[in-house]
Every structure is written in structure tokens, then in C-alpha cells.
Amino acid sequence: MTMVSIIIPVYNAEKYIEECLDSLLAQTYPDFEIICVDDGSEDRSLEILRRYENQDGRITVLTQKNQYAGVARNTGMERATGKYLLFLDADDFFCEDMLEQALHEAENKQTEILVFDAYIYDEVRKEVKTGSWTALLADLFGDGVKTAADVADVLYQFTTPSPWNKLFLREHVEKNKLHSFRKLSVLTTCFSPMQRYRVQIELGYLERSCCITESEMRKAFREAWKIRRLCLRWQYMPCRIF
């Protein structure tokens, strides 16, 4: 069995998709599959995806008419064979040891969900900002492996409801029929049945920002995260939920 399936919804991402895929192919941990779901792109995204698919047997490209990222994630999940599920946006990328660290923690702690933080990548200066993007508030979660009941009071506060900063045990997702990543209901639908989840504070997810000033960045986030690029950087917050 492949250890992890990385699912990437792709829509008009020709500017970033190569860097996204290159960050995966450069991972220090090699046992993964990449499932790219082209969501009706109107640029060269699909052409680029096919080229990468021909170059590396771990990459599978699926296509669908434009139905947005949540439906594309669901489409990718249907083809996934990995023990774990990981979601990456096409305009974001991983640090090179992201998978190795995440899987090491998930396996050691037997987590059903491992939650991690993200760091902003400044596209203008070509550098990673030192401050967290606060996709994760580790202090609210605390230490150790916890159940959903343990963090019920802070469930909607300690992390973003988005799926891209979480490593999911596929068996848990299938057993609890958690097959919808279309809406901002990931926290409720996925966390509620869980008894073993953990937060990992330093992982390696990088989110790209085209903003130059902090005020512009805050404005962009308020506008539904229209300017976004993640570079997932190992920020450690273990979540273990069954």
C-alpha cells in the first residue's frame, strides 16, 4: 500500500503548478502518489499536468468540468490508495522534508488527523516569513494526543476549517463516511467522530503571497484568501481522533 495520497485540485494554475509538483518530487520521503484533478482549467494547466504524469509514475491526472476545489478533492479521494490522505492547493508547495516529518509523527502517535501550521512565502522577496500564518494556534490545543471531546471548546478556534493543513488517516475517513470536502464543514464532519488527533507545530507548508505590505496581506485574507500561497513548514500540533 502506498503510504500517502496527495490530492491537488487544479484550476488555471499554470503559473504555480510546476513549482508545486517539483516540491513533491523533491521530498525526502518517496512513498506517495499524487492525484491531480484538473477542474476545467482554461489555461495550460492540464498540458503541464500531462507532462509531469508522463515523467513520473506516481502522478495521476484526472479531469472534470469546473465544479470547484471541494468537488475536485472528492474526485481525487475516490482514486486514492494511500494509508493517509493529504491535500495540497495547486498554488502552494511543501518544504522538502514535509512528508517525512508528518508521516513520522502520524505513525508514532497513531493519529487519525495530524494538524499542522503554514508559513507565508513572500513571492516578491522570494523568502519564507518567520511568523506563522496562524492556520494553527497550538497554545489553544495544548500538548499531546487528544480526542475531539477534549478540544470541543476550541474546535473552531485552534485551526482553520480548510483541509490543506491536515493529514488524514484514510481508514478513518472511509469508516466514518467523511467524503465531503466541498464546504467549510471539515472541522465538524471530520473531527467529531475522532478520538486521536494531534497538532504538529513545525511542518513545512508554504503559502505564497503576492502582497508587499502587511496591511495588503491582511486585506487579502479578509477577501476570502484570494491571494494565497502556502509553504507548509513543520509546525507541530498532533491530533489523534477516532
C-alpha positions in Angstrom: 0.0 0.0 0.0 1.2 3.5 -0.8 1.8 5.4 2.4 0.1 8.7 1.4 -2.1 10.0 -1.4 -1.6 13.7 -2.1 -4.6 15.2 -3.8 -4.3 18.5 -5.7 -7.3 20.3 -7.1 -6.1 22.4 -10.1 -7.8 25.3 -11.8 -5.9 27.8 -14.0 -2.7 27.2 -12.1 -0.2 27.3 -14.9 1.9 29.9 -13.1 2.4 27.7 -10.0 1.7 24.1 -10.6 5.2 23.2 -11.7 6.7 24.5 -8.5 4.0 22.7 -6.6 4.8 19.4 -8.2 8.5 19.9 -8.1 8.3 20.4 -4.3 6.6 16.9 -4.0 9.0 15.1 -6.3 11.9 16.5 -4.2 10.6 15.1 -1.0 12.9 13.2 1.3 10.1 10.6 1.7 9.4 8.9 -1.6 6.4 6.5 -0.9 3.5 8.6 -2.1 1.1 9.1 -5.0 0.0 12.4 -6.4 -3.6 12.7 -7.7 -4.1 15.9 -9.7 -7.7 16.8 -10.6 -7.9 19.4 -13.3 -11.1 21.3 -12.6 -11.9 22.5 -16.1 -8.8 24.7 -16.4 -8.8 27.2 -19.3 -5.0 27.8 -19.4 -2.0 25.4 -19.8 -2.5 23.6 -16.5 -3.7 20.3 -18.0 -0.9 20.3 -20.6 1.6 20.8 -17.8 0.0 18.1 -15.6 0.1 15.6 -18.5 3.8 16.2 -19.0 4.5 15.5 -15.3 2.3 12.4 -15.5 4.4 11.1 -18.3 7.6 11.8 -16.4 6.7 10.1 -13.1 4.6 7.1 -12.5 3.5 8.3 -9.1 1.4 11.1 -10.7 -2.2 10.5 -11.9 -4.1 13.2 -13.7 -7.9 13.3 -13.6 -10.2 15.8 -15.4 -13.6 17.1 -14.7 -15.7 20.1 -15.7 -15.4 23.1 -13.4 -17.0 22.3 -10.1 -14.6 24.0 -7.7 -11.9 22.7 -5.4 -14.1 20.7 -2.9 -15.6 18.5 -5.6 -12.2 18.1 -7.2 -10.9 16.9 -3.8 -13.7 14.4 -3.6 -12.9 13.1 -7.1 -9.3 12.6 -6.1 -10.3 10.8 -2.9 -12.2 8.2 -4.9 -9.0 7.2 -6.6 -6.7 7.4 -3.6 -5.0 4.2 -2.4 -2.7 5.6 0.3 -2.9 4.9 4.0 -3.1 8.6 4.6 -4.7 11.5 2.7 -3.1 14.9 2.3 -4.5 17.9 0.4 -2.3 20.5 -1.3 -3.5 23.5 -3.3 -2.0 23.9 -6.7 -0.5 27.3 -5.9 1.1 26.2 -2.7 4.1 23.9 -2.0 5.9 21.7 0.6 9.3 22.1 2.2 11.4 19.1 1.2 11.0 17.1 4.5 7.3 17.8 4.9 6.1 14.3 4.2 8.9 12.6 6.2 8.1 14.6 9.3 4.4 14.4 9.1 4.3 10.7 8.5 6.8 10.0 11.2 4.6 11.8 13.7 1.4 10.3 12.5 2.8 6.8 12.6 4.4 7.2 16.0 1.4 8.8 17.6 -1.2 6.7 15.7 -3.1 9.8 14.8 -6.3 9.9 12.7 -5.8 13.6 12.0 -2.5 15.4 12.2 -2.9 19.2 12.1 0.0 21.5 11.2 0.7 25.1 10.6 1.5 27.1 7.5 4.0 29.8 6.7 3.7 32.7 4.3 6.1 32.7 1.3 6.8 36.2 0.1 6.7 35.9 -3.7 8.2 39.4 -4.1 11.2 38.8 -1.9 11.4 35.0 -2.6 11.6 34.2 1.1 9.6 32.5 3.8 8.3 34.8 6.5 9.3 33.7 10.0 5.9 34.3 11.6 3.2 31.7 11.4 0.2 32.2 9.2 -1.9 31.1 12.2 -3.5 28.2 10.4 -2.9 26.6 13.7 -3.0 28.0 17.3 -1.0 25.4 19.1 -1.5 27.0 22.6 -5.3 26.5 22.3 -4.8 22.9 21.5 -2.2 22.1 24.1 0.2 19.2 24.2 -0.2 15.5 23.4 -2.8 13.5 21.5 -6.4 14.3 22.1 -9.9 13.4 21.3 -12.5 15.6 19.7 -14.2 15.9 23.0 -11.0 17.2 24.6 -10.9 20.2 22.4 -14.7 20.8 21.9 -14.5 24.3 23.4 -11.8 25.4 20.9 -12.7 23.3 17.9 -13.4 26.3 15.7 -10.6 28.4 17.1 -7.4 26.3 17.1 -7.2 25.7 13.4 -8.6 26.7 10.0 -11.5 24.6 8.8 -9.7 24.0 5.5 -8.4 20.5 4.7 -4.9 21.6 3.4 -3.2 21.7 6.8 -4.3 18.2 7.9 -3.0 14.7 7.4 -6.0 12.3 7.4 -5.9 8.5 8.1 -7.9 7.2 5.1 -9.4 4.3 7.0 -10.9 6.8 9.4 -12.3 8.9 6.6 -13.9 5.9 4.9 -15.2 4.2 8.1 -17.0 7.4 9.1 -18.1 8.2 5.6 -16.3 11.6 5.7 -16.4 12.0 1.9 -17.3 15.7 1.5 -14.6 18.4 1.3 -16.9 20.8 -0.5 -17.7 23.3 2.3 -16.1 24.8 5.4 -17.5 21.9 7.4 -14.3 19.9 7.6 -13.9 20.6 11.4 -17.3 19.3 12.2 -17.6 16.4 9.9 -14.1 15.1 10.3 -13.2 15.9 13.9 -16.5 15.0 15.7 -16.0 11.2 15.4 -12.3 11.3 16.2 -10.6 10.2 19.3 -6.9 10.5 18.4 -5.6 13.7 16.9 -2.6 15.8 17.4 -1.2 19.1 16.3 2.3 19.4 14.8 3.7 22.9 15.0 6.6 22.8 12.6 5.9 21.1 9.4 6.5 22.7 6.1 3.5 24.0 4.1 4.3 27.3 2.3 1.6 29.6 1.2 2.6 32.2 -1.5 1.6 35.8 -1.0 1.8 38.4 -3.7 1.4 41.1 -1.1 4.1 43.5 -0.3 2.9 45.2 2.9 1.3 43.6 6.0 -1.9 45.7 5.5 -2.3 44.4 2.0 -1.8 40.9 3.3 -4.5 41.3 5.9 -6.8 42.8 3.3 -6.2 39.8 1.0 -7.1 37.3 3.7 -10.3 39.2 4.5 -11.2 38.9 0.9 -11.6 35.1 1.1 -7.9 34.4 0.8 -7.8 35.4 -2.8 -4.0 35.9 -2.6 -2.6 32.7 -1.2 0.4 30.5 -1.4 1.4 28.1 1.2 4.7 26.5 2.0 3.8 24.0 4.7 6.5 24.3 7.3 6.6 21.7 10.1 4.7 23.4 12.8 3.9 20.7 15.3 0.4 20.1 16.6 -0.6 16.4 16.9 -4.2 15.5 16.6 -5.4 12.0 17.1 -9.0 11.3 16.7 -11.1 8.2 16.2 
